[in-house]
């Protein structure tokens, strides 16, 4: 089991608009034989962490899933907890997006950057 975090992501308004209004979490199960269970938790950060996303995703072998969440917040963090699958068999990325779907490069976190 692994617990992976994006760390806090600042999303303060620039000229009245936050850089990201949406967050996309993309997960791929690279195992050809093992199913995977993943818990996604999203937190709105103020003086305290406020849970606003909590989802369990069960994935078949070789399955890829993508989830989109609200992110029009001053600061947020996503935590992904994996089940018993070998961590190397999962690929995880988190992307901030503008309302129109354009990626916010400064708000992207990919597997090799996600912290334990």
Secondary structure as UniProt FT lines:
FT   STRAND          3..5
FT   STRAND          9..10
FT   STRAND          13..14
FT   TURN            15..16
FT   STRAND          17..18
FT   STRAND          22..29
FT   STRAND          36..45
FT   STRAND          49..59
FT   TURN            61..62
FT   STRAND          64..70
FT   STRAND          75..82
FT   HELIX           87..89
FT   STRAND          90..97
FT   TURN            99..100
FT   STRAND          103..110
FT   HELIX           111..113
//
